[in-house]
Amino acid sequence: MEYDRISTIGLCLLALKTLTSSPKVSKHDKRESEFLDQGMISNMSNARLDNFISEDYGVIFKYPASWNKNPRYDNKYEGIGGFFEVAGFEGNSNNIDSAIQEQINEAYKPYGSNPMVRKLTIDGQPAREIIPSEDQGTLIKDREAALVVQYKNPMIINGVPYQYIIIWTNRENLPLIIKTFKFMQHENLNS
């Protein structure tokens, strides 16, 4: 199964990281300081921003205009200072907290051993911000931080019903995505 292969690869990457790394000192005394920081957003006020618009996922949010689409991925943009990648997330329940536990408790611990999860409401829907703990593997760059937002109704993408959208990004750009995230309001979007 595809998930088994991904988990095995992730576990191998984590083992490699553990064997080859030295302890790192945090730049912050408290990880809480990494949550939505209005100062981070105001520092971006001079930056040129573009809109990410996806009819497939039914969302719009802003990102730095200097980032470019990575041609190897359908919904990944990256550039100097960061990245984001968008995907659907099925989840095994209608409860967002259970779905988040599925994400953070994968065998290879993609968000470290003790990630912080903050409850949010974004565009009227339950959402969770995931900030990894300091022991997150440096080789797991596609999950530096994440935003998970529950769809009002499951979104059908390529015949698969997704209950959640997940956006992986770097910690510095997560506040911008949280602040500007909106669901598209099209009648026929999910058909």
N, C-alpha and C positions, 0 to 999 in steps of 0.2 A: 504494500500500500504506500502511496506517496508520502503520507505523514510519517510513517515508520522510517522511510529513507531520510526525510528531512530531520527527524529527531536524532537518528543515528549520526548524521553528519554534524549536527549541532553538538551532540555529546562528544564527538571526537575533537571538534574545535575547542570546546571548553576544556577538555583534558590537555590538549596541546598548550593552551593558554596557561593553565595551572602549572604545567611543568616548566614553561619557559619565561614566566614573568616574575617580577619582583614586586613587593608591596608598593602601592601608590598612596601618596598623601593627598587628601582632598583639598581643593581650593576653598571649600565652604565648610564652616563648622556645622551647619545644619542643612540637610537636603531640602527642607521646607523652602529655603530661599530660592530654589529652582522652579517653584510653582509660578503660576501666572504673575508676572512682575510688570507692572505698568511702566516702570523705567525702561525695561527692555523694549517694550512696544514704542515708547516715545523716542528712544534712540533710533528707531527705524523710520521715523517720520520723514527724514530726508532721503531715505532709500526709495528708489523707483520700484513699484510693485506691479505684478500682473495678477490676473484672476486665473485660477485653475478651475475649469468648468468641465464637468463630466456628466453627460447625460446617462451613461451606463450606470454610474453610481448615484446620480441624482444630487450632486453637491457642487457648491462653489465656495472657494476660499482664496485668500491672497497669499502670495509667496514672492520672494525677491526676483525681480525681472532679470537679473543676471544669471539665474539658473536655467539650464537647458534640459530638455527631455533626453533621458538615457535611451538610446535606440534598442537596447537589449530588453527593455521592460515596457509594458503597456502604459503604466501609470507611475513612473518614477522620474523625478526631476532632481538635478543636483548641480552644484556649482561651488564657488568659493564661499565658505561659511555655512554649508549645510546641504540638506537634501530633504525630500519627502517621498513617500511611496504610499499609494492608496490601494486597498483591497477590500473585498467583501469578507465577512466573517460569519459563518453559520451559527455557531454556538449551539450547545445541546439543550438549552432551555430558553424561556422567555424572560429569564431573570438576568439582568446585565451583570450583577455581582457574581453569579455562577459562571457566566461566560468569561469574565475577567479572570476568575480563578483558573479556568482552563488555560488561558493564555500564559499566566505567570507561573503556573506549576508544571509546565512541560518538563520532561526529564532533564533537558540540558539547561534549564533555568535561564531563559533568554533575557530576563530582566534582573538577574542576580538572585541572591538568596533572600533578600528582604526588600522588595520594591515598595515604593509608596504609591498608594492609589487614592486619588481624590475624586469625590463625587461632584459632578457638575450637571447642570441642565443647559443644553445648547439647542437653540432654535426650538424650544419647547419639548425636547426629548432628553431622556436620561443619557448621561455620558460619563465616562471615566477617563481621567488623565493618569498615565502610568509613568512614573519616574523610577528608573532602575536604581538599585543599591550600588554602592561603590565597588562591589565585587563582581559586577557584570563583566563578562568576557569582552576584551577589546576586539576580538575577532567577530563579534556579533554586531556589526555596525548598522545593520538594517533595522535594528530594534533599539536604538539608543533611547528613545522615549516614544510614547504612543498616545493617541487619542482614539477612544472607541465611543461611537455614538449609535444608539439604537434607532433603527428605522421605525416610523409610526406603524407601517405595515411591511412585511418582508419584501425586499427588493429582489425581483427575478432578474438575474444576470446570466446569460447563456444557459437558460433553463434551470439554474440553481437558485433556490430561495435563500437570501441572506437576511439575517435579522439585524446585523450590525455592519457598520463601516469602520474600518480601522485605518488610521493614518500613522505610519512610522515616520519620525523625523528626528532631527537633532534637538537637544534641549533648548537651545537659544531661540529657535524659530517656532517652538510649540505655542508660546503665548500668542503670536500673530495668527496662527491657524485657528486657535480656540476663539480668539476675538472676532475673526471674520468668517467663520464657518456658517454656512446656510444650506438648507435643503432646497432644491429647485422645486418650484410649485407648478408643475405641468400635469394636466389631467391625464395624459396618455403616457407619462414617463415610465410607468411600470407595466406596460403591456407588451 
